[in-house]
Amino acid sequence: MSRLTRLLLVAVPLCLLAAPRARAQTRIITGHVTGALSSSGVANATVALSGGATVTHTNDRGEFSIAAPPGPVTLSIAAIGYKRQPVIVTADQGNIDVKLETDVFNLEAVVVTGQVTGVEQKNLANAITTVGAEQLGRAPTQTLESALQGKVPGALIQMNSGAPGGGGQINLRGVTTINAGVDPLIVVDGVVIANDAISSNMNAITAASGGGNASNQDNPVNRIADLNPADIENIQVLKGASAAAIYGSQAANGVIIITTRRGVAGRPRFTVNQRFGTVGVLSSVGARRFADTTEAIAAFGPAARSFCTLPGGKCPFFDNEAALYGLHPASNTTQASVTGGNDQTTYFISGLSEHDGGIAPNTGYQKQSLRTNLDQVLGTAFRVSVNLDVVHSLSKRGISNNDNTGTSTYLVYPTTPSFVDLRAAGGVYPNNPFAPSNPLQTFHELKNNEDVWRMFATSTAKWHALETGAQQLDFTLTGGIDYFNQRNDILSPADLQYEPQDGQAGTVVLGKASDLHLNLVGSVVHTYTPASGAYQAHTSAGFQSVEHCGPDARVGPGECQPGGERQHGAKRAARAPAGTVWPRRSAGDERAATAHGGHPRRPQQRQRRPQPLLPLSQGRGVLPPAPAARRRG
């Protein structure tokens, strides 16, 4: 008999005899966690064994069970919005009841100070603001940037216009550049995501960037609008120097760290939330009323005489603004989620269906999303998390903001007197004799749609490698993908007043763009806690790799390289005549012309229908924004 065989014959019986003894070395402690001001259970509270690696969470009723060694032990219990409380459990005690005090000033909330480390807010030396899920859901909003308005001290969050589907600017650290962007870095569940605002090509109609102004004034939508506020657990905004210290130069404008909701152990818990209401104009510019022909001619010249035909030379009044922005469409939002699991596996699944009507014809916003977050514990030292989110949105935006062609509503109404009726008669819209376009006709016939599909996928693996009384060592590896595809369809029929009468079928623009972010982040964190517990020392090291394939650089059609562009195209409804000179597009618009259509900009040799000259700026115009919509319900 070999030596190895003899060792196995001795070792196996010893292990069998030791197994019952090992099982006897642990005991199960159960408990119930409630709030100090109420008897209701605190869900998803963290229960940790001090000096050990064992951690569990309370279920939706505030109940928990945890394995502990024999003898007296100390449990540390914490929950969002409550003060952390240590509880000593004696050797003969098997069940405990814990009441947590409310943390009114949120001083014990753990905030991010590194990619994998955190510190309680009362010990924080940097400017970090935390916005919880309750604050985001207080009022219905179309997009996330709207929900953040007024909730981050020192942040300037402005919407580009009142057009459906969002489109805003977030400035956290003031103006730090002359011609570069000020948008902060967006991080979701540890992965950097795209927040590109890709032009829709409305410049083909508005020429807003003409006159030597190279800036993009197409009123683009920031892609943070794709996130569902109901899926978010909290948002942390880093405005100080720590942002650049963690994420490098890409975080020079600050960082917005978004953490999505996780599953809670316990029986499946379903939540359904529905909202119904209407939208309407919040405020309007208004129009001057002209008493008689004398006032009208003094303001608009002899051409006004033919409109003031009421008895006594009185002038009629037509509220063209209300005729355009007078709709009160129904809006509805349905959100559903389910969470549950056990001490090894937890899940969170949510879905969203949103429909918001616009206050102007042919405008509105629709969004659907489906998210799945899964957490799995593997043994005693490994934990794996998988997140998947698919989003689809459709924005019908109409036309608004700046232009140099007299096509945007609030460049037309200031020069159109109130005694002119712009409404359709017999299905035919009249020409506006005082401006290049009739806004009522433009909104009824113009198509400006933006269709976006987006997918987020994140996977995180954590290894709790070492746990002693004073030291702890953790390894974390996170990989993620963020991909979206955007399609812009713009159709301006030939019968619109501002369209040139050249026999072509109007203006058609098709824009296609896509963006891909690939992330890989690895880190190791060592934590030292002396026996006295007077302080904790964290040491972390890691790496981060990000590949970006998006509209920041030029590549050939169908290619995709880091920093490159997938595909994009635009075309006219008809081929331009030979010898046509096409103006060069501004940076940020769709760059490539299709083989059959040519460039979406009108050729320079084409002439517009003659119109009265207006004092329009040829550079950057300063315009009142399109009216914001107010939700009721």
ZAMARGU-4260 file (C-alpha; in steps of 0.2 Angstrom, whole numbers, plus 5000, padded with zeros to 4 digits):
<rodrens>
0) 5000/5000/5000 | 5007/5017/4995 | 5010/5031/5006 | 4997/5042/4998 | 4984/5028/5000
5) 4987/5027/5018 | 4986/5046/5021 | 4969/5046/5012 | 4963/5032/5023 | 4967/5042/5038
10) 4962/5059/5032 | 4944/5054/5026 | 4938/5048/5042 | 4945/5063/5051 | 4936/5075/5040
15) 4920/5065/5042 | 4922/5066/5061 | 4926/5085/5060 | 4912/5090/5049 | 4898/5089/5063
20) 4910/5098/5074 | 4913/5112/5061 | 4894/5113/5059 | 4892/5115/5078 | 4904/5130/5077
25) 4891/5141/5069 | 4874/5147/5075 | 4860/5156/5066 | 4854/5174/5072 | 4838/5180/5066
30) 4831/5197/5068 | 4818/5211/5063 | 4824/5229/5058 | 4812/5243/5060 | 4812/5262/5060
35) 4813/5271/5077 | 4798/5282/5072 | 4787/5268/5065 | 4784/5249/5067 | 4786/5246/5048
40) 4801/5235/5043 | 4816/5243/5034 | 4819/5234/5018 | 4836/5231/5010 | 4845/5235/5026
45) 4863/5228/5027 | 4867/5217/5041 | 4886/5213/5043 | 4896/5203/5055 | 4909/5214/5063
50) 4927/5206/5060 | 4920/5194/5047 | 4915/5192/5029 | 4897/5187/5032 | 4884/5200/5025
55) 4866/5199/5022 | 4851/5210/5019 | 4834/5212/5026 | 4819/5207/5016 | 4804/5218/5012
60) 4797/5215/5029 | 4814/5220/5038 | 4818/5202/5043 | 4835/5194/5041 | 4845/5178/5046
65) 4864/5177/5047 | 4876/5164/5052 | 4888/5168/5066 | 4901/5159/5077 | 4897/5154/5095
70) 4900/5167/5109 | 4896/5185/5109 | 4896/5194/5092 | 4893/5212/5086 | 4882/5215/5071
75) 4883/5231/5061 | 4866/5236/5054 | 4864/5251/5041 | 4851/5257/5029 | 4849/5272/5017
80) 4842/5286/5027 | 4846/5279/5044 | 4860/5280/5056 | 4872/5265/5057 | 4869/5255/5073
85) 4880/5241/5080 | 4871/5228/5090 | 4880/5216/5103 | 4872/5198/5102 | 4876/5187/5117
90) 4880/5169/5116 | 4863/5163/5122 | 4853/5176/5111 | 4846/5169/5095 | 4834/5183/5090
95) 4835/5202/5090 | 4824/5217/5087 | 4833/5233/5080 | 4826/5250/5079 | 4836/5262/5067
100) 4836/5281/5070 | 4833/5292/5055 | 4848/5301/5048 | 4840/5318/5045 | 4855/5327/5038
105) 4861/5311/5029 | 4878/5312/5037 | 4881/5294/5037 | 4878/5291/5019 | 4892/5283/5010
110) 4898/5292/4995 | 4910/5288/4981 | 4928/5295/4984 | 4936/5282/4971 | 4930/5270/4959
115) 4928/5256/4972 | 4930/5265/4988 | 4918/5277/4998 | 4917/5287/5014 | 4903/5293/5026
120) 4898/5310/5021 | 4901/5317/5038 | 4920/5313/5035 | 4920/5320/5017 | 4931/5334/5012
125) 4925/5336/4994 | 4910/5343/4985 | 4899/5328/4982 | 4880/5329/4981 | 4868/5314/4982
130) 4851/5314/4975 | 4840/5299/4980 | 4826/5290/4971 | 4813/5298/4981 | 4819/5316/4975
135) 4819/5310/4957 | 4801/5304/4957 | 4793/5318/4966 | 4786/5325/4950 | 4783/5318/4933
140) 4796/5322/4920 | 4800/5316/4903 | 4819/5314/4905 | 4832/5312/4918 | 4840/5329/4916
145) 4823/5337/4919 | 4821/5327/4935 | 4839/5334/4941 | 4834/5352/4939 | 4835/5361/4956
150) 4841/5346/4966 | 4860/5349/4963 | 4867/5364/4972 | 4878/5374/4961 | 4874/5365/4945
155) 4867/5374/4930 | 4854/5363/4921 | 4845/5371/4906 | 4834/5364/4893 | 4837/5368/4875
160) 4819/5371/4872 | 4802/5365/4876 | 4802/5352/4862 | 4797/5335/4867 | 4810/5322/4871
165) 4822/5333/4882 | 4838/5340/4876 | 4847/5350/4890 | 4864/5356/4896 | 4872/5351/4912
170) 4886/5363/4919 | 4893/5357/4935 | 4909/5368/4937 | 4906/5384/4927 | 4913/5389/4911
175) 4930/5382/4909 | 4932/5383/4890 | 4929/5394/4875 | 4924/5382/4862 | 4924/5365/4870
180) 4910/5356/4878 | 4905/5357/4896 | 4895/5341/4898 | 4900/5331/4913 | 4906/5312/4912
185) 4892/5300/4915 | 4895/5284/4924 | 4881/5271/4927 | 4885/5256/4938 | 4904/5259/4936
190) 4904/5260/4917 | 4907/5276/4907 | 4892/5279/4895 | 4890/5290/4880 | 4882/5307/4882
195) 4884/5313/4864 | 4872/5325/4857 | 4871/5321/4839 | 4864/5334/4827 | 4847/5330/4818
200) 4852/5340/4802 | 4839/5353/4804 | 4852/5366/4799 | 4847/5360/4781 | 4831/5370/4784
205) 4835/5383/4797 | 4853/5387/4792 | 4855/5391/4810 | 4874/5389/4810 | 4876/5400/4795
210) 4884/5418/4794 | 4901/5412/4800 | 4894/5404/4816 | 4901/5386/4816 | 4892/5381/4832
215) 4879/5367/4832 | 4861/5374/4834 | 4851/5359/4829 | 4844/5358/4846 | 4851/5340/4849
220) 4846/5328/4863 | 4859/5323/4876 | 4858/5304/4878 | 4857/5304/4897 | 4838/5306/4892
225) 4838/5288/4888 | 4839/5282/4906 | 4823/5278/4916 | 4823/5289/4932 | 4812/5275/4941
230) 4827/5262/4939 | 4839/5273/4948 | 4843/5271/4967 | 4854/5286/4969 | 4864/5299/4959
235) 4881/5306/4966 | 4887/5322/4958 | 4906/5325/4960 | 4911/5343/4956 | 4927/5345/4965
240) 4945/5340/4960 | 4942/5322/4966 | 4932/5319/4950 | 4948/5322/4939 | 4958/5312/4952
245) 4947/5297/4949 | 4943/5297/4931 | 4957/5308/4923 | 4955/5323/4911 | 4939/5316/4904
250) 4931/5321/4921 | 4937/5339/4920 | 4919/5345/4919 | 4913/5334/4934 | 4906/5317/4935
255) 4888/5311/4937 | 4888/5293/4945 | 4872/5284/4943 | 4868/5268/4953 | 4853/5258/4948
260) 4842/5248/4959 | 4846/5231/4965 | 4836/5216/4970 | 4830/5213/4988 | 4830/5196/4995
265) 4812/5189/5000 | 4796/5184/4991 | 4793/5192/4974 | 4787/5210/4977 | 4778/5218/4962
270) 4776/5237/4960 | 4765/5245/4947 | 4764/5264/4945 | 4753/5273/4932 | 4751/5292/4929
275) 4738/5300/4918 | 4737/5318/4914 | 4737/5332/4901 | 4749/5345/4895 | 4747/5363/4891
280) 4756/5379/4888 | 4764/5386/4904 | 4767/5403/4898 | 4765/5412/4881 | 4773/5428/4873
285) 4757/5436/4868 | 4753/5448/4854 | 4749/5466/4852 | 4731/5471/4848 | 4729/5485/4835
290) 4714/5496/4838 | 4712/5503/4820 | 4720/5506/4803 | 4730/5520/4810 | 4740/5510/4822
295) 4742/5496/4810 | 4749/5506/4796 | 4761/5515/4808 | 4768/5498/4813 | 4768/5488/4797
300) 4765/5501/4783 | 4752/5503/4770 | 4751/5484/4767 | 4741/5483/4784 | 4726/5493/4777
305) 4719/5478/4768 | 4718/5468/4784 | 4709/5480/4795 | 4692/5479/4787 | 4680/5479/4802
310) 4667/5493/4804 | 4676/5510/4808 | 4693/5504/4802 | 4695/5492/4816 | 4707/5478/4816
315) 4703/5460/4819 | 4713/5450/4832 | 4719/5432/4829 | 4729/5423/4842 | 4740/5413/4831
320) 4751/5407/4845 | 4736/5399/4854 | 4731/5391/4837 | 4748/5383/4836 | 4752/5379/4854
325) 4734/5376/4860 | 4733/5357/4861 | 4730/5348/4877 | 4734/5330/4873 | 4733/5315/4885
330) 4749/5309/4893 | 4752/5292/4902 | 4766/5283/4910 | 4766/5265/4916 | 4780/5258/4926
335) 4781/5240/4933 | 4794/5231/4943 | 4797/5215/4952 | 4811/5211/4965 | 4815/5196/4975
340) 4827/5182/4978 | 4836/5173/4992 | 4852/5175/5002 | 4861/5168/4986 | 4852/5176/4972
345) 4843/5192/4970 | 4835/5201/4955 | 4827/5217/4950 | 4816/5218/4934 | 4807/5234/4928
350) 4798/5240/4912 | 4793/5257/4906 | 4780/5263/4894 | 4778/5282/4892 | 4768/5293/4880
355) 4768/5312/4881 | 4758/5322/4868 | 4765/5338/4862 | 4756/5355/4863 | 4759/5358/4844
360) 4753/5347/4830 | 4764/5332/4825 | 4775/5333/4841 | 4776/5321/4855 | 4788/5309/4864
365) 4787/5290/4867 | 4799/5279/4877 | 4799/5261/4881 | 4813/5252/4892 | 4816/5235/4900
370) 4829/5232/4913 | 4836/5217/4922 | 4848/5217/4937 | 4854/5201/4943 | 4866/5197/4958
375) 4873/5180/4962 | 4884/5175/4977 | 4896/5161/4973 | 4902/5152/4988 | 4908/5163/5002
380) 4920/5174/4993 | 4913/5178/4975 | 4899/5189/4970 | 4893/5192/4952 | 4882/5206/4946
385) 4874/5207/4928 | 4864/5222/4922 | 4855/5223/4905 | 4845/5238/4899 | 4836/5241/4882
390) 4828/5257/4878 | 4818/5264/4863 | 4813/5282/4861 | 4804/5292/4848 | 4804/5311/4848
395) 4793/5321/4836 | 4801/5338/4839 | 4794/5350/4826 | 4805/5366/4823 | 4811/5378/4836
400) 4826/5388/4842 | 4837/5398/4831 | 4837/5400/4812 | 4842/5411/4798 | 4828/5407/4786
405) 4813/5413/4795 | 4806/5396/4798 | 4807/5394/4817 | 4791/5400/4826 | 4797/5413/4837
410) 4807/5421/4823 | 4790/5423/4813 | 4778/5428/4826 | 4787/5444/4831 | 4786/5451/4814
415) 4768/5444/4810 | 4754/5456/4816 | 4739/5449/4826 | 4727/5455/4812 | 4733/5442/4800
420) 4724/5425/4801 | 4736/5411/4798 | 4723/5397/4799 | 4719/5386/4785 | 4703/5390/4775
425) 4696/5375/4766 | 4711/5364/4770 | 4723/5377/4762 | 4735/5388/4772 | 4738/5406/4767
430) 4755/5413/4764 | 4761/5425/4778 | 4764/5442/4769 | 4775/5448/4783 | 4787/5433/4786
435) 4795/5419/4776 | 4784/5406/4783 | 4767/5401/4791 | 4770/5392/4807 | 4753/5384/4807
440) 4757/5376/4790 | 4775/5372/4795 | 4770/5362/4810 | 4755/5353/4801 | 4766/5347/4787
445) 4784/5346/4793 | 4791/5330/4799 | 4806/5330/4812 | 4807/5313/4820 | 4822/5306/4830
450) 4821/5287/4833 | 4834/5280/4845 | 4838/5262/4851 | 4850/5259/4865 | 4857/5245/4875
455) 4867/5245/4891 | 4875/5229/4897 | 4887/5228/4913 | 4895/5213/4922 | 4904/5214/4938
460) 4914/5201/4947 | 4920/5203/4965 | 4932/5192/4975 | 4933/5194/4994 | 4951/5187/4995
465) 4956/5191/5013 | 4947/5194/5029 | 4956/5195/5046 | 4952/5205/5061 | 4962/5220/5055
470) 4964/5218/5036 | 4953/5215/5021 | 4957/5213/5003 | 4945/5214/4988 | 4947/5212/4969
475) 4934/5219/4957 | 4933/5217/4938 | 4919/5226/4928 | 4916/5225/4910 | 4902/5235/4900
480) 4895/5239/4883 | 4885/5255/4879 | 4878/5255/4861 | 4865/5266/4853 | 4858/5269/4836
485) 4850/5286/4831 | 4840/5289/4815 | 4834/5306/4811 | 4820/5309/4798 | 4816/5326/4792
490) 4803/5330/4778 | 4799/5347/4772 | 4786/5347/4758 | 4788/5358/4743 | 4771/5367/4747
495) 4778/5375/4763 | 4780/5394/4760 | 4798/5394/4764 | 4803/5381/4751 | 4810/5387/4735
500) 4799/5385/4720 | 4811/5375/4709 | 4801/5360/4704 | 4809/5349/4717 | 4800/5339/4730
505) 4805/5349/4745 | 4819/5345/4757 | 4822/5327/4764 | 4836/5323/4776 | 4840/5306/4782
510) 4853/5305/4796 | 4860/5289/4804 | 4873/5288/4818 | 4878/5276/4830 | 4890/5276/4846
515) 4899/5262/4855 | 4907/5262/4871 | 4917/5247/4878 | 4923/5248/4896 | 4935/5237/4906
520) 4939/5242/4924 | 4949/5232/4937 | 4954/5236/4954 | 4961/5230/4971 | 4957/5237/4987
525) 4966/5234/5004 | 4957/5240/5020 | 4966/5241/5037 | 4956/5244/5053 | 4966/5244/5069
530) 4960/5234/5084 | 4954/5251/5092 | 4943/5255/5077 | 4949/5273/5078 | 4951/5274/5059
535) 4951/5265/5043 | 4965/5266/5029 | 4960/5261/5011 | 4973/5258/4998 | 4967/5255/4980
540) 4975/5252/4963 | 4968/5247/4947 | 4966/5250/4928 | 4953/5257/4916 | 4951/5254/4897
545) 4939/5263/4887 | 4936/5261/4868 | 4924/5273/4860 | 4917/5271/4842 | 4906/5286/4839
550) 4904/5303/4830 | 4919/5311/4836 | 4930/5307/4821 | 4929/5303/4803 | 4930/5286/4795
555) 4924/5277/4780 | 4906/5271/4779 | 4903/5255/4789 | 4920/5256/4798 | 4921/5257/4817
560) 4937/5262/4826 | 4940/5269/4843 | 4934/5287/4841 | 4927/5284/4824 | 4909/5284/4816
565) 4898/5270/4811 | 4888/5277/4797 | 4877/5292/4792 | 4869/5299/4777 | 4858/5312/4770
570) 4850/5315/4754 | 4839/5327/4744 | 4822/5322/4737 | 4829/5325/4720 | 4846/5325/4712
575) 4854/5342/4710 | 4858/5348/4693 | 4876/5347/4686 | 4888/5360/4692 | 4879/5363/4708
580) 4890/5370/4722 | 4885/5362/4739 | 4890/5372/4755 | 4901/5363/4767 | 4892/5356/4782
585) 4897/5361/4800 | 4905/5349/4812 | 4893/5339/4822 | 4880/5337/4808 | 4879/5320/4798
590) 4894/5321/4787 | 4892/5309/4772 | 4880/5311/4757 | 4872/5295/4750 | 4877/5290/4732
595) 4859/5294/4726 | 4855/5310/4734 | 4869/5322/4736 | 4871/5334/4751 | 4855/5339/4762
600) 4860/5358/4761 | 4851/5367/4747 | 4863/5372/4733 | 4869/5390/4732 | 4862/5393/4715
605) 4844/5390/4720 | 4833/5405/4724 | 4820/5407/4737 | 4802/5414/4734 | 4803/5433/4736
610) 4799/5439/4753 | 4799/5455/4762 | 4816/5459/4770 | 4816/5456/4789 | 4829/5461/4801
615) 4835/5444/4804 | 4853/5441/4812 | 4865/5431/4800 | 4875/5425/4815 | 4869/5418/4832
620) 4852/5424/4836 | 4845/5427/4853 | 4828/5420/4854 | 4815/5416/4866 | 4813/5397/4869
625) 4798/5387/4863 | 4785/5387/4876 | 4787/5374/4890 | 4774/5362/4893 | 4765/5360/4910
630) 4759/5343/4915 | 4742/5341/4924 | 4737/5325/4933
</rodrens>
